[in-house]
């Protein structure tokens, strides 16, 4: 209730990160609702009407990705209408609207006899061989972008000094 933003805190932070990532992108309109967003040498197609982007992040997260942000800034539109209503403050508050009664002491529980007699067996599957992972596999929306590298000879990005065309011979 204390937040002054339209979205919850977590989603507002996600939007701000996408806004920062969209700063260096160029937008070229193809039609009224279809845009090409240039990010270095990459091209992404954004359709605001359908809420899609060729990177797939809008469809997955239901929040504007950096490419969609670039289009929204270019067209001077607010991102609120392109965010899922599940992330909006009023929907988050309505989740906790109903009263949840605490459970009584475990000694006072009334458990049916068929539940007490039920035997729960361990799973039939086997554990995977090898050492278990220390970290979970993160989806693409959570992965941090790779650090941009640049050539130590000419200072331009996209290549290294071995493949530099500008180095002295």
Rosetta silent file (secondary structure, phi, psi, omega in degrees, C-alpha in Angstrom):
SEQUENCE: XXXXXXXXXXXXXXXXXXXXXXXXXXXXXXXXXXXXXXXXXXXXXXXXXXXXXXXXXXXXXXXXXXXXXXXXXXXXXXXXXXXXXXXXXXXXXXXXXXXXXXXXXXXXXXXXXXXXXXXXXXXXXXXXXXXXXXXXXXXXXXXXXXXXXXXXXXXXXXXXXXXXXXXXX
SCORE:     score description
SCORE:     0.000 S_00000001
   1 L     0.000  -25.683 -175.713    0.000    0.000    0.000 S_00000001
   2 L   -78.674  -17.156 -175.692    2.948    2.311    0.640 S_00000001
   3 L   -69.248  141.579 -179.298    4.356    2.148   -2.878 S_00000001
   4 L   -97.129   -0.493 -178.492    3.870    5.207   -5.031 S_00000001
   5 L   -94.406  164.930 -178.937    4.347    3.292   -8.296 S_00000001
   6 L   -74.246  -31.608 -178.535    1.702    1.643  -10.436 S_00000001
   7 E  -103.734  170.049  173.716    3.408   -1.766  -10.244 S_00000001
   8 L   -66.454  163.743 -173.795    4.780   -3.777   -7.352 S_00000001
   9 H   -60.719  -43.965 -178.044    8.331   -3.002   -6.213 S_00000001
  10 H   -61.720  -44.127 -176.352    9.919   -6.073   -7.845 S_00000001
  11 H   -75.736  -31.204  176.341    8.306   -5.414  -11.215 S_00000001
  12 H   -67.038  -38.340  176.617    9.010   -1.693  -11.088 S_00000001
  13 H   -64.387  -41.807  177.961   12.710   -2.470  -10.557 S_00000001
  14 H   -60.687  -41.891  177.595   12.600   -4.862  -13.526 S_00000001
  15 H   -63.764  -41.746  178.938   11.057   -2.094  -15.672 S_00000001
  16 H   -62.968  -40.361  177.935   13.754    0.394  -14.622 S_00000001
  17 H   -62.822  -41.173  178.120   16.495   -2.084  -15.581 S_00000001
  18 H   -67.314  -34.179  177.303   14.877   -2.556  -18.996 S_00000001
  19 H   -63.386  -44.781  179.299   14.615    1.235  -19.395 S_00000001
  20 H   -63.535  -40.144 -179.901   18.347    1.615  -18.766 S_00000001
  21 H   -67.578  -21.968 -177.089   19.113   -1.193  -21.230 S_00000001
  22 L   -85.808   -4.776 -173.042   17.025    0.562  -23.909 S_00000001
  23 L   -58.479  -38.030 -173.360   19.056    3.803  -23.847 S_00000001
  24 L   -98.372   20.031 -177.497   21.388    2.940  -26.748 S_00000001
  25 L  -100.005  149.087  178.859   18.754    1.492  -29.100 S_00000001
  26 E  -111.179  136.925 -177.445   17.479    3.057  -32.320 S_00000001
  27 E  -111.525  132.597  174.323   13.828    2.749  -33.383 S_00000001
  28 E  -126.202  117.145  179.652   12.602    2.672  -36.974 S_00000001
  29 E   -71.847  135.874  174.691    8.836    2.497  -37.545 S_00000001
  30 L   -99.738  -46.666  173.976    7.691   -0.035  -40.153 S_00000001
  31 L  -136.789 -166.568  179.068    3.909    0.530  -39.738 S_00000001
  32 L   -63.589  -35.556 -175.869    1.689    2.189  -37.111 S_00000001
  33 L  -115.763   -7.086 -176.621    2.168   -0.695  -34.666 S_00000001
  34 E  -110.025  129.220 -175.610    5.248   -2.519  -36.021 S_00000001
  35 E  -133.454  147.262  171.896    8.760   -1.234  -35.270 S_00000001
  36 E  -104.209  126.333 -179.525   12.323   -2.329  -35.948 S_00000001
  37 E  -111.951  121.590 -179.562   14.642   -1.755  -33.007 S_00000001
  38 E   -96.758  125.366  179.485   18.367   -1.670  -33.746 S_00000001
  39 E  -126.701   88.358 -173.499   20.673   -2.735  -30.923 S_00000001
  40 L    69.483 -117.366  177.755   24.189   -2.576  -32.317 S_00000001
  41 L   -97.216   -6.823 -179.467   24.130   -5.096  -35.171 S_00000001
  42 E   -85.814  145.451  174.644   21.013   -6.901  -33.869 S_00000001
  43 E  -120.122  134.592  176.254   17.505   -6.173  -35.126 S_00000001
  44 E  -126.838  141.981  179.681   14.371   -6.885  -33.142 S_00000001
  45 E  -103.110  125.710 -179.947   10.787   -6.528  -34.334 S_00000001
  46 E  -118.292  130.451  174.348    8.309   -5.078  -31.810 S_00000001
  47 E  -119.171  109.056 -177.693    4.530   -5.064  -32.291 S_00000001
  48 L   -70.095  -34.895 -177.493    2.809   -2.957  -29.643 S_00000001
  49 L   -62.291  -44.219 -179.352   -0.707   -3.954  -30.707 S_00000001
  50 L   -89.965  -11.733 -178.347   -0.062   -7.671  -30.125 S_00000001
  51 L    68.010   45.655 -178.684    2.441   -7.096  -27.312 S_00000001
  52 E  -126.442  155.878  174.300    5.199   -9.116  -28.969 S_00000001
  53 E  -142.827  147.884 -178.237    8.925   -8.772  -29.566 S_00000001
  54 L   -67.532  -16.850  175.629   11.215  -11.033  -31.547 S_00000001
  55 L   -76.395  -21.352  176.337   13.376  -11.516  -28.417 S_00000001
  56 L    86.011   -1.431 -176.283   10.360  -13.177  -26.729 S_00000001
  57 H   -72.890  -34.745  179.460   10.729  -11.427  -23.365 S_00000001
  58 H   -63.209  -44.748 -177.978    7.440   -9.482  -23.560 S_00000001
  59 H   -64.749  -35.219 -176.573    5.499  -12.680  -24.208 S_00000001
  60 H   -80.290  -49.080 -174.543    7.258  -14.490  -21.365 S_00000001
  61 H   -90.002  -20.327 -174.446    7.378  -11.790  -18.660 S_00000001
  62 L    58.296   34.907  173.075    4.356   -9.711  -19.751 S_00000001
  63 L  -135.559  147.556 -179.868    6.438   -6.588  -19.072 S_00000001
  64 L   -59.086  126.101  175.886    8.064   -4.336  -21.700 S_00000001
  65 L   -78.365  174.293 -179.976   11.510   -5.639  -22.670 S_00000001
  66 H   -57.408  -34.290  179.810   14.318   -3.152  -23.501 S_00000001
  67 H   -68.023  -42.499  177.652   13.288   -3.177  -27.186 S_00000001
  68 H   -66.095  -36.726  177.370    9.658   -2.374  -26.337 S_00000001
  69 H   -60.571  -41.647  179.627   10.868    0.353  -23.963 S_00000001
  70 H   -60.211  -41.221  178.687   12.801    1.944  -26.819 S_00000001
  71 H   -67.678  -43.742 -179.368    9.599    2.014  -28.896 S_00000001
  72 H   -61.454  -41.116  177.131    7.511    3.361  -26.000 S_00000001
  73 H   -65.990  -40.921 -179.485    9.995    6.191  -25.417 S_00000001
  74 H   -62.210  -39.553 -178.764   10.113    6.928  -29.141 S_00000001
  75 L   -92.721    1.912  179.874    6.313    7.152  -29.328 S_00000001
  76 L    56.009   48.617  178.531    6.054    8.907  -25.927 S_00000001
  77 L  -108.470  154.619  178.185    3.772    6.200  -24.475 S_00000001
  78 L   -88.908  142.713 -176.445    3.504    5.075  -20.852 S_00000001
  79 H   -75.942  -15.108 -175.179    4.533    1.467  -20.095 S_00000001
  80 H   -53.871  -41.477 -177.269    1.632    0.804  -17.680 S_00000001
  81 H   -75.579  -10.508  179.238   -0.815   -0.352  -20.329 S_00000001
  82 H  -102.520    9.230  176.450    1.754   -2.817  -21.716 S_00000001
  83 L  -103.654  147.507  177.814    2.259   -4.557  -18.343 S_00000001
  84 L   -61.776  143.290 -179.549    0.194   -7.521  -17.187 S_00000001
  85 H   -68.839  -16.106  177.332   -2.595   -6.560  -14.795 S_00000001
  86 H   -65.456  -25.644 -177.387   -1.283   -9.227  -12.383 S_00000001
  87 H   -88.980   -8.807 -175.924    1.683   -6.959  -11.583 S_00000001
  88 E   -74.675  151.471 -172.926   -0.409   -3.870  -10.836 S_00000001
  89 H   -58.642  -43.248 -177.187   -0.696   -2.625   -7.261 S_00000001
  90 H   -66.078  -34.008  177.585   -4.471   -3.059   -6.932 S_00000001
  91 H   -72.057  -37.870  176.816   -4.303   -6.708   -8.053 S_00000001
  92 H   -63.567  -39.663  178.520   -1.453   -7.421   -5.646 S_00000001
  93 H   -67.822  -37.268 -179.815   -3.512   -5.898   -2.816 S_00000001
  94 H   -68.450  -19.669  175.779   -6.616   -7.904   -3.766 S_00000001
  95 H   -62.684  -37.423 -176.838   -4.550  -11.085   -3.373 S_00000001
  96 L  -102.227   19.087 -176.602   -4.344  -10.423    0.365 S_00000001
  97 L   -71.236  -35.857 -174.222   -7.862   -9.027    0.667 S_00000001
  98 L   -85.844  145.713 -179.503   -9.434  -12.142    2.202 S_00000001
  99 L   -73.571  134.269  176.681   -8.940  -13.105    5.810 S_00000001
 100 L  -115.340  115.801 -178.427   -6.824  -16.217    6.422 S_00000001
 101 L   -78.492  138.658  178.049   -7.493  -17.863    9.756 S_00000001
 102 L   -69.782  153.821  179.927   -4.493  -19.332   11.588 S_00000001
 103 L   -76.632  144.503  175.498   -4.367  -23.104   12.109 S_00000001
 104 L   -74.160  176.726  178.858   -5.144  -24.473   15.583 S_00000001
 105 L   -59.173  147.191 -175.305   -2.636  -26.577   17.524 S_00000001
 106 H   -61.068  -28.057  179.734   -1.757  -29.872   15.795 S_00000001
 107 H   -69.135  -19.561 -178.864   -3.238  -31.863   18.692 S_00000001
 108 H   -95.247   -0.219 -178.840   -6.691  -30.393   17.900 S_00000001
 109 L   -68.980  142.240  175.345   -6.714  -31.374   14.196 S_00000001
 110 L  -105.962  106.097 -176.812   -9.453  -33.724   13.017 S_00000001
 111 L  -109.136  126.239  178.934   -7.845  -36.052   10.455 S_00000001
 112 L   -61.180  150.467 -176.746  -10.030  -38.672    8.668 S_00000001
 113 H   -65.165  -35.078  179.632   -8.977  -42.312    9.201 S_00000001
 114 H   -64.744  -27.725  176.396   -8.502  -42.988    5.456 S_00000001
 115 H   -75.678  -40.969  178.756   -5.904  -40.208    5.391 S_00000001
 116 H   -64.668  -34.718 -178.002   -4.125  -41.595    8.455 S_00000001
 117 H   -81.194  -16.054 -178.307   -4.049  -45.118    6.932 S_00000001
 118 L   -66.508  132.365  178.705   -2.714  -43.925    3.578 S_00000001
 119 L  -103.734  125.877  179.360    0.920  -44.916    2.994 S_00000001
 120 L   -97.522  117.659 -178.803    3.008  -42.487    0.966 S_00000001
 121 L   -90.237  154.169  176.669    5.734  -44.295   -0.999 S_00000001
 122 L   -67.838  160.853 -179.612    8.984  -42.690   -2.153 S_00000001
 123 L   -63.973  150.835 -177.239    9.208  -41.676   -5.820 S_00000001
 124 L   -80.130  -21.217 -177.262   10.064  -44.433   -8.318 S_00000001
 125 L   -68.933  162.687  177.281   12.597  -42.370  -10.245 S_00000001
 126 L  -105.137  155.190  175.678   16.333  -42.457   -9.625 S_00000001
 127 L   -71.015  150.328  176.796   18.582  -39.530   -8.827 S_00000001
 128 L   -69.062  147.399  178.091   20.757  -38.253  -11.645 S_00000001
 129 L   -71.329  153.787  176.394   24.373  -39.367  -11.647 S_00000001
 130 L    96.542  177.572 -178.212   27.032  -36.874  -10.687 S_00000001
 131 L   -75.219  137.252  178.292   27.319  -34.001   -8.328 S_00000001
 132 L   -69.245  152.602 -179.516   24.139  -31.944   -7.773 S_00000001
 133 L   -67.172  145.296  175.693   24.076  -28.362   -9.051 S_00000001
 134 L   -84.887  -30.618  179.185   24.913  -25.590   -6.639 S_00000001
 135 L  -124.400  150.609  177.219   22.738  -23.058   -8.479 S_00000001
 136 L   -74.389  159.273  175.407   19.497  -23.473  -10.349 S_00000001
 137 L   -76.206  122.809 -176.204   19.321  -22.952  -14.108 S_00000001
 138 L   -89.262  140.759  174.782   18.138  -19.389  -14.614 S_00000001
 139 L   -70.057  164.993 -175.861   15.648  -18.444  -17.363 S_00000001
 140 L   -60.799  -27.700 -179.076   16.760  -15.918  -19.976 S_00000001
 141 L   -69.130  -22.878 -178.661   14.804  -13.152  -18.254 S_00000001
 142 L   -98.016  -14.784 -176.874   17.016  -13.469  -15.149 S_00000001
 143 L   -69.977  139.578  177.996   20.367  -13.899  -16.865 S_00000001
 144 L   -79.368  145.603 -179.905   22.674  -10.921  -16.730 S_00000001
 145 L   -68.225  146.914 -179.213   23.825   -9.572  -20.047 S_00000001
 146 L   -69.779  147.863 -178.572   27.338  -10.504  -21.069 S_00000001
 147 L   -68.152  132.171  178.698   29.993   -7.868  -20.630 S_00000001
 148 L   -72.173  137.751  178.991   30.716   -6.007  -23.857 S_00000001
 149 L  -112.210  158.787  179.458   34.302   -6.358  -25.041 S_00000001
 150 E  -140.583  161.127 -177.488   36.350   -4.028  -27.175 S_00000001
 151 L   -73.678  137.115  179.897   39.562   -4.169  -29.153 S_00000001
 152 L   -81.320  -11.043  179.845   42.728   -3.144  -27.273 S_00000001
 153 L   -88.268  -55.206 -174.644   44.263   -1.738  -30.486 S_00000001
 154 L  -104.794  -13.421  177.447   41.555    0.539  -31.870 S_00000001
 155 L    83.597   -0.402  179.874   39.087    0.657  -28.937 S_00000001
 156 L   -83.999  156.409 -179.986   36.039   -0.306  -31.023 S_00000001
 157 E   -90.525  167.139  174.574   33.605   -2.989  -29.910 S_00000001
 158 L    94.291   -7.437  176.827   32.610   -6.231  -31.593 S_00000001
 159 L  -153.533  172.780  178.364   36.079   -7.671  -32.147 S_00000001
 160 L  -116.814 -176.267 -173.629   39.425   -8.254  -30.415 S_00000001
 161 L   -71.101  -24.343  177.422   42.984   -7.355  -31.319 S_00000001
 162 L   -68.171  -36.047 -178.144   43.583  -10.607  -33.225 S_00000001
 163 L  -100.103   11.743 -176.277   40.729   -9.891  -35.630 S_00000001
 164 L   -70.723  129.923  177.652   41.264   -6.110  -35.754 S_00000001
 165 L   -87.924  -13.519 -175.490   41.316   -4.669  -39.283 S_00000001
 166 L   -97.050    2.987 -176.346   42.684   -1.320  -38.094 S_00000001
 167 L   -74.615  148.998  178.947   45.948   -2.582  -36.556 S_00000001
 168 L   -69.309  144.603 -176.192   49.234   -1.414  -37.998 S_00000001
 169 L   -98.470    0.000    0.000   51.013   -3.931  -40.261 S_00000001
